């Protein structure tokens, strides 16, 4: 399932950045990809809908949220954690 999570998150981010998923590298930040705050919100909504999870409302504030948006890899890890937490 983890590869599917990664592939899906990368596809959602690529859609927002108007890039091909193959152009996305895990170490890139949303800023690197040209995704602004509105694009972040749209990405989060798409992630929530796709995975049927609830991303914390303060995800855009690293000091106040466990949902790390500092890179593509951190977003993938945070989504995986939310999915795992939901199964408990």
Backbone torsions as a table, in degrees:
resi	resn	phi	psi	omega
1	UNK	NA	-31.5	-174.6
2	UNK	-61.2	-38.5	176.8
3	UNK	-63.5	-38.4	178.3
4	UNK	-64.1	-41.5	177.5
5	UNK	-60.2	-49.2	-179.9
6	UNK	-60.2	-48.7	-179.1
7	UNK	-59.9	-40.9	-177.6
8	UNK	-70.0	-43.8	178.0
9	UNK	-62.7	-43.5	178.7
10	UNK	-61.3	-41.9	178.9
11	UNK	-62.4	-43.3	179.4
12	UNK	-62.2	-46.0	179.7
13	UNK	-65.2	-41.7	178.6
14	UNK	-61.2	-40.5	177.7
15	UNK	-59.3	-43.7	180.0
16	UNK	-66.7	-35.8	-178.3
17	UNK	-85.1	-3.3	-176.8
18	UNK	55.5	47.3	178.1
19	UNK	-127.0	168.4	172.2
20	UNK	-81.8	144.0	177.4
21	UNK	-52.6	-33.3	180.0
22	UNK	-67.0	-16.4	178.6
23	UNK	-84.8	-9.0	-176.6
24	UNK	-90.3	129.1	174.9
25	UNK	-111.1	144.8	-173.7
26	UNK	-61.6	-28.4	-177.3
27	UNK	-83.5	-7.5	-177.9
28	UNK	-70.7	148.5	173.5
29	UNK	-94.2	167.7	176.7
30	UNK	-64.1	-35.9	175.8
31	UNK	-61.3	-42.5	177.7
32	UNK	-56.0	-34.6	-175.6
33	UNK	-89.3	-1.9	179.0
34	UNK	78.9	21.8	179.5
35	UNK	-93.0	120.2	-179.5
36	UNK	-89.9	-173.1	-176.4
37	UNK	-63.3	-36.4	176.8
38	UNK	-66.7	-41.4	176.9
39	UNK	-63.0	-35.6	176.2
40	UNK	-63.2	-46.7	179.5
41	UNK	-60.8	-45.0	179.5
42	UNK	-63.9	-38.3	177.0
43	UNK	-63.8	-44.0	179.5
44	UNK	-62.7	-44.0	177.4
45	UNK	-59.2	-43.5	180.0
46	UNK	-65.0	-39.9	177.7
47	UNK	-63.7	-46.0	179.4
48	UNK	-59.3	-46.4	-178.2
49	UNK	-66.5	-43.6	-176.7
50	UNK	-65.7	-42.9	-174.7
51	UNK	-100.0	-1.7	-178.0
52	UNK	53.9	52.1	177.9
53	UNK	-127.2	168.5	177.3
54	UNK	-117.6	110.5	176.3
55	UNK	-78.7	135.8	179.4
56	UNK	-54.2	140.6	-176.4
57	UNK	-61.6	-23.3	-177.9
58	UNK	-100.8	28.1	-176.6
59	UNK	-59.5	-25.4	-178.5
60	UNK	-82.6	0.1	177.9
61	UNK	-115.7	96.5	-174.5
62	UNK	-56.4	-30.4	-178.9
63	UNK	-72.9	-22.0	-174.1
64	UNK	-110.6	-0.2	-173.2
65	UNK	-136.5	147.0	173.3
66	UNK	-84.4	-7.9	-180.0
67	UNK	-86.2	102.5	-173.3
68	UNK	-85.4	120.8	179.7
69	UNK	-111.8	23.0	-174.4
70	UNK	-73.3	-19.6	177.3
71	UNK	-157.4	169.0	176.9
72	UNK	-60.1	-43.4	-179.8
73	UNK	-61.3	-40.4	-179.5
74	UNK	-69.1	-34.4	176.4
75	UNK	-65.4	-44.2	177.9
76	UNK	-59.2	-46.3	-179.7
77	UNK	-62.3	-40.9	179.9
78	UNK	-66.0	-39.9	177.5
79	UNK	-64.5	-44.7	177.5
80	UNK	-57.4	-42.0	-179.5
81	UNK	-65.6	-42.1	178.1
82	UNK	-62.9	-39.4	178.2
83	UNK	-64.6	-44.7	-180.0
84	UNK	-64.5	-42.0	179.0
85	UNK	-62.7	-34.2	-178.8
86	UNK	-68.4	-28.4	-177.7
87	UNK	-79.3	-14.6	-177.1
88	UNK	-78.3	NA	NA
